[in-house]
Amino acid sequence: MLRELRIRDVAIIEDLVVQFGSGLNVLSGETGAGKSIILGALGLVLGARASAEIVRTGRESAEVQARVDRPAEVVAILAELDVNVPDEEDGLLLRRVVTRQGRSRAYIGSTSVPVAALRQLARVLVDYSSQHEHQVLLDEASHLAILDRFSALTTVRATTSAAVGEVRRLLAERDRLASLEHEQRSREDYLSYQLEELVSASLVEGELEELESERSLLRHAEERGEAARAAETALYSGAGAATEKLAEAVTKVRRLAEIDPELSGILDNLESAVIAAEDAGRDLGIYARSAESNPFRLQDVEDRISLLRRLARKHRCDVSSLIGLRDRMQGELAELGSLELRLEDLGAALEAARAVAAKACEGLSRKRKAGAKKLRRAVEIELSSLAMARARFEVRFDAFPEGVEHPGLGEGGGPPWCGTTGIDKVGFQLSANPGEDPKPLAKVASGGELSRILLAIRRALVGTTTVQTCVFDEVDTGMGGATADTVGRKLSEIASDLQVLCITHLPQIAARAEQHFRVEKHVIGGRTQTQVTHLDSAESVGELVRMMAGTDGTDAAEAFARELVERARAERPVR
């Protein structure tokens, strides 16, 4: 459960700490005091979208911290996220920081994480219902998810979605190959023509670099030959060549070495120099003879380089990519040649995948329809206790229309048509008055009725989730009197299993609080600040009087408030 929420510099909240308890936690106070800001801050630390506008005027950043329990589901997600939280730490600390520039940082414990990690944890921590969720009820796209959650079909739905996904994948591959088949003739002709030129070019890896090196040598052949012959003459074959002078030096040093043996090392070096000079001279002579001009070979090299570069320009790539291009073209040509066989194999695989998906979708649909009957009964029972005893709640099932987004699962791709969630379109309908046919919620439900339907559905969903905290943000909109008392009793019943956080303006609901918080705003030092007070029994009665009669409470209002509290305690479910 949520143990503590700390909010700093969020809107009109400067620094606020609220310690929640188990059971029903109620926040009450005047409109605009900051109650929804508190729950909005909770949403922020659970990964909701953030904006720079939430940062308190004059501050550089806003920060929200939440300390929650660590049930097994949370521990599993932490392991998946590779976040290590020491066992000795009390609970789990989540933190979110938003800067004035709109940048956001998220933390689990002391570990920096993506904001998506907080959203992943939120799914097993908090279930959030608000007055704005009326819009969710009006959106039929959300109804299927509610039904599947109530019917515990999450795993079955995932399996079905995977089967439908395989059908879609095979259909996309079939369409791709069919498109290729349609263009096959012209494409084959094009590839064959292009490949003929590339294959006949006998491409060799790294050939251009070798050719350019050879061309450089051929272009400078005469210069290289003259230089090599001059060097060979000076070193070896000319009059007074270096080898002759070295030989004379060897003769004289040999004579000296006979007199002074210490010169034997110099003698060895000179003899080695003579050998090296003679070898170099002979090599230079060979090089000079090979460096003769060869205009025919130079022209061949120039032509080859020109061909390679022309091919590269034609195919808009560099020369080194031509071999890969040739190989890809050959692969595509081979694929085109086997299209007919591949389409036959794909057709067989597609029919098999359709059969698997159809079986999965039909099984899921049967379970949904069975779950829909139970959901209808559960919601009607709840609505009956919410002063809508004669209301009829229906779950309408429709088929998907044929279309690109709704492939057929029947033989040859005929009906039934399916979406990613199966073959069912689901919509909630209501008949609030006898004699009226059920119609979509958006057409017949008032704001108060939507609040009751939302609460009835939430009540029916208790036990279908692993979350430990349910948040109700003014879901009592449009209610009063006996209905408000019933809503309070239902919230108390939910709170017997889960921690409940509730914002309300109704004393009938606030009277059932196990933890009652009054939210007020004050002007301190010229700045508006939200403050939260945890009320004791007497203070809670005073707050109920304010909720009923304003600041001019009467003895009768106080007596009624005490009666509400006593009755709530007597009716409180035993945990």
N, C-alpha and C positions, 0 to 999 in steps of 0.2 A: 504494500500500500504506500501512498504518499505520506511521508512523515513530516517533512518540512519544506516550505517554499520561501526562498529569500529573493527579493526583488530590489534592484538598485537602479535608480535613474531611468525608470520606464514611465514616460508620459508624466502624470502628476504624482507618481510614487517616487519618493526620494530614497528611502531605505526602509524596507518592510520585511519582517519575518513572521510567517504564520506557521504554527505547528498544528497539524491536523491529527485527528484521532481516528479510531475505527468507527464503523457505523455511519450514521447520518451526520454530516458536517454541513451546516447551513450558514450562508453569508447573506445578511440582509442590510438594508440601508437605503437612503434616499437615491433617487435616480441621479446618475452623474457622479456618485461618490467614488467610483473606481472599482466596483465589484467585477464588472466584465473585464476591466484591465487586468485584474488579478488572474482570472481564468485565461485571458489572452496571453499573459506571461507564462502560465503553465504550458499553454500550447507552444509557445516559443521555445521553451527548454526541451520540448518533445519533438522539435524539428519543423514547426510550422514556418511558413515564409516570413521573412523579416524585412523591414525597411528602415531607412535612416530616420523616418518621422517619429518612431517610437522613442528615440533618445530624448531625455528630458532637456529642456532649453538650458543652454549654458554648460552642458556636460559633453564630454568627448565620447562617451560610450554608455550603453545600457548593459546590465548583466542580470541574468536569472539563474538561480541554483535550485535544484530539487533533490532532496534525499529520499530515496525509495528503497523498498525491500529488494532482496535478491532471490526470488523463487527459481525453481529449476529451469523454467523457460528463459528467464533472463540470463542465467549462467550459461545456457546453451548458446545464446546469441553472442555473449561476450567471447566465448571460445571461437565461434565462427568469425568474429571480428578481430580475433587475436589481440584482445584487450585483457591485460592481467590486472585484477584488483585483489590486493592482499586480503586473506580471510579475516585478519584481525580488524579490518576497517568496518565501521558500523554502517551497514546498508551499502547503498551505491549512490555516489554523488554525480549528478548530471549538471553540466554548466553550459550556458550559451552567452556569448558576448557579441554585441552589435555596435559598430562604431558609427560616428556621425557621418562618415563617408559611405555608409551602407555596407561595409564589409562585415562578414560574420565569421565567428570561430566557435567551434563546438568541442566539448571535452567530456570524456567518461572517466571519472576519477581524475588522475593527473595526466591522462593520455589524450592528446589532440586527435580528433576523429573527424571524418566528413559529417556534415549535417544529416546526410542520409542514414548514418548509423543511429542517430537519435530517433529518427522516424521508424527505423527497424525495431528499436526497443519499445517505442510508443505502442506498437501493435499488441504487445503482451503486457503493457502497463496500464493503459487508460482507455476507456471507451467514452467518447465525448458526444453528448447530445445537447443541442442548443436550439433557441428559438429560430435560428437561421436554418436549422435542419428541416424545417417545414419545406424549404425549397427542395431538399433532397427527396422528400416524400412525393413532391410534385413531379419529380424527374423519374420517369418509368425505367430509365437505364439503371437506377439503383435498386429496383425492386427485386430483380433476379438475385443479386448478391445477398439481400436480406433473406430471401427464401432459402438460398443454399446454405447460408450460415445457420438458420433455424433448423434446417433438415440435416445438418452435419455432413454436407456433401462436398466439402472443400477438396478432399483427396480424390473423390470420384470425378469431380469437375476438372481437376488438373489432368487426370488420366485421359479424360475425354478430349480436353483441349489439345493434348499432345497428339491424339489420334487424328483429330481434325486438321491439326497443323501438318501432319504427314500427307494428308490428302491434298492440302493446298500446295505443299512443296512439289509433289508429283505433278499436279496440274500446271504449275509454273514451268516445270521442266518440259512437260509435254508441249505447252504453248511455245516455249523457246525452240524446241526441235521442229515443231510444225512450221514455225516462221522460217527456220533454216531450210526446211524442205521446200517451202514455197519459193524461196530464193536460190534453191540449190543449183539449178542449171546455170544461171548467170554467175553465181558465186564460184562454182567449179571451173567455169571457163576463165574467170578472172584469175583465180588462184593458179590454175595450170599455166597461164601465160606468164604470170609473175614468177612462178617457181622455175619455169624453164630457163629464164634469164639468170636467176640466182644460182640454180644448180649448175648451169653451164659455166658459170664464173669460177667454179671449183674453189670456193672460199677456204682460206686457211687461217687459223687463229694466229693473230699477231703478225700477219703478212705485211700490212701497210708499214709498220715500223721498220721491218727488215728491208722493204723496198726503198723507203726513204733514205735509209743508211747507205744502201748500195748505190743509189742515185748520186748521193753526195760524193762517194768515192769515184764514180765514173766521170762526173763533171770536172773533177780536179786530177784526172789521171796524168796529164802531161806535167803539171806542176809537181805532183808526187814523184814521178819518174825522174825528173831533173834533179830534185832535191836529194833523192835516194842515191843517184849516181855520183853526185858531187860529194856526198858524205862517204860513199864507199871508196872513192878515189883518195880523199884526204886521209881516210883511216887505213886503207889496205893496199890498193893497187897503184897509186900514183907515186911519182918520184918523191922521195923524202917523206913517205907516208908515216903515219903515227906508229904503225907496227914495226917499220924499220928502225925508227928512233928508239922504240921500246926494246927492240932486240939488241941494239948497241948498248943501251943502259944495262940490260941483263948481263951482257958479256963483261962489262966493267965491274959491276957489283959482285959478280961471281968471283972475279979475281980478288976483290977486296975481302969477300967472305972467307976466302981461303986463308987470308992473313988474320982477319978479325971475325971469328965465328958469330959474334953478336949481331952481325949484319945478315945472318941467314934468314931472319924473318922478313926483312925488306926484300931479299932475293926472291923468296917465295911469293910475295905480293906482286913483284914485277913479272915473274913468270906467269902468274895467273892472269895479270893484266894483258900480257901478250896473247894468251889463248883467247881471252874474252874479246879483245880487239879483232883478232882474226875471224872469230865466229861472227861477230857483229858485221864485219866487212862483207863476209860471204852472204850473210842474210840480207844485207842491204842490196847487194848485187842481184839476188833472186827477186827481191821486192821491186827493184827498178825495172827489171825485165817484165814483171807481171803487171806493172802499172801503166802499160801502154794503153793508149786511147782505144775505146771500143764503141764507136758511135751506134752500131747496130744494137748492141746490148742496152745501151743507154736509152735508145728509142723504145725498146721492148719494155723497159722498166717504167718509162714515162707513160706509155700506153696503159700499162697495168694499173698504175696509180690513178690515172684518169678514169679508168673503168670503175674502180672501187669507189672513188669519190662521186662519180655520176650516179651509181646505184644508191649510195647513201643519200644524196640529194633527192633522188626520185622517191625514196621511201621515207624521207624526212627523219632520218636517224643518223647516228655516226657510224663509221665503217665497222667499228668493233661490234655493233649490234646486228649487223647483217646476217651473221650465222644464226643467232637466236631467232631473228625474223623468219629466216628460211625454215628452221625447224618447226616454228609455230604454224607456218602456212602448211607444211607437210602434215602436221597433226590435224589441222582443221580439215584439210582435204580428205584425210583418212576418215575423219568423223562424218563428213558429208557422205562419203561412200557407204557408211554403215548406218545411215539415218533410218532407213526403212526397217532394218532389223531391230534397231534400238527403240523405235517407236512401238513395234510389236511387243517387245519386252516391257516397255514402260506402261503400255495399255494393260497388260496382265497385272503388273504391280499395282497400278492405280485401282483396278477393280478389287483387288485383295484389300488394299488400304481402305477403300470405300466400305467394304463389308465390315472391317474391324471398327471403323468410325461409326457406322450406322448402328452396330450392336451396342457400342458404348453410349452413343447418344440416346438410343431408345431406352436403355437401362437407366440412364440418368434422368430421362424424362419421366419414367414411371415413378422413380423415387421422389422427384420433385412434386408430382401430382399427389402422391401420398402425403408428402410433407405439407403441401398447400392446404389439404383438408385439415390437418392438425393445426396449422398456423391460423386458418380461418376460425376454428373453434376457440383457440386460445385467445385470439384478438377479440372475438365477440364476447367472450366471458369477461375480459378486462373492460371492454366498452360498456357492458351492462352495468358494471359497478361504477362507471364514470358517467352515469346519467344518460347513457345511450343504449338502453336495454332493447330497443326495437330496431337498432341499426343492424344492417347486414354487411358483412365484409367479405369480399370475394377476391380470389386470385385468378385473373383471366389468363388463359394460355392461347397464344397465337403462333402461327407458323411464320417462318421467315419467307419473304418474297424471293423469287428467283432473281439472281443477279451475280455480277462478277465477285462481289464480296461474300456471296452465299452459295457455295458450290453444292451440287446435288450429291446425295449419298446413295441414291437408288441405282439400279442397273443402267449403265450407259450415262450416268450423271443426271438421272431424273430426280424427282422429289423422293424423300424430304430434303429441303434446302437447310443448310446449317450455317451457323456463325461460329466464332471462336469459343462460345460458351455452350454449344450444342444446337439442338433444333428448336428450342423454346424461346419465344418472346413472352415476357411476363409483365403484367400490369395489375396493380392493386385497384380495386373498385369499391365504392361505398354506396349504400342506400341508407340514408340517415332517417328516412321516414317510410312507414308502411305504404305499400302500393306503388312505390317508386322503384324502377329498375336500377340495379347498381350501375354506376357510371364512374369514369376515371376520377381520382381524387381532385385533380386540378379543376374539374368542372362542377363538383358538388360540395366540396368540403370547405367550411368556413375556417377562420383562424383558430377559434376555440376548438372546433372539431379536429383540426389537424394536430393540435397540441395533445388532445386525448388519444388520437390514433397513434401518434408518435410514442406516447408513454405506454400505451397498450402493447405496441410492438416491442418496445424496450423491455417491458415486463415479461413478454413471451420469450425474449432472447436470453433471459437470465439463465445461466448454467450452460450456455452454448459457447462460452468464451473463456479464455484463460486469464483475462485481465482481472486485476484486483481492485481497481478504482473506476467508478462510473461518475461522470460529470454531467450534471443537468443545469444548463444555463437558461433560466426563465422558461422552461418548457410548460409552465403553468399559465402562460399567456392566454387571456380570454376566459379564465375560469374563476369561480367564486363559490361561496356557500357550501352546500353539501358536497358538490363535486370537488372543491378544493380540499375538503377534509378527506375524501376518498383518495385523492392524489397523494396527500401526505401519508396516508396509511400504506399506499403502494410503494412509495419511496422508502418508507420504514421497512417494509418487507424485503425490498431489494437490499437495503442496508444490513439486513440480518445475515446475508451471504457475502456482501462486498462492501468496501468502503465507498460511500457516496458523498460527492461534493455538489451542493445545490445552491444556486442563487434564486431567491424568491422574494416576492413582495406580499405573499399571503401569510397571515398569522396562523392559519390552520396547518400550513406546512412547516413553518418555523417552529411551532410548538412541539414538533416531534424531533427536533434536533437533539442529538447526543453531544454535539459540540456546536455552540452557537457563536458566531462572530458578527459583530456590528462593524460595518464599513462606513467611515465618515471622512469628509474632507474639511480641512481647516486652512486658514491663511496664517502662515508663520513667517515672520520676517519679510513680508511682502510677496511670499511665494505660496501657491496652493500645494498642499500635501495631503495624500491619502493616508489615513491611519486605520488600523484594525484592532478592535478590542475583543478579547475572548471573554464572553459573558458568563457570570455565574448564574445560579437559578433566579435570584432576585432581579438581576440586571436583565436576564432574558425575558422575564415577565414584563419589565418596563419597556423593552423593545417591542414586545407584542402589542402593548397598549399603544405605542407610537404608530405601529403599523395599522392598527384599527382606527384610532381616533386622532392621530396627529399629536402635536405637543400638548393639546388641551385634553388630556386623558381624564376620564371620570371614574368614579368608584365602580360603576357598572362595567366599564371597559376593563378595569383591572380584575374584577371578579370573573369576567368572561375569559380573560387571558389565563388566569390561574386554572379555570375549569378546563381549558384547552390543554394545558400542560399536564394536568393530572390525568385526563382521559388518554392523552398520548402515552404517558408512562404505563398506564394500565393495559393498553393495547399493544405495547411494543413487543415484537416477536422475541422469543427466547432463543439465544444463539446456542 
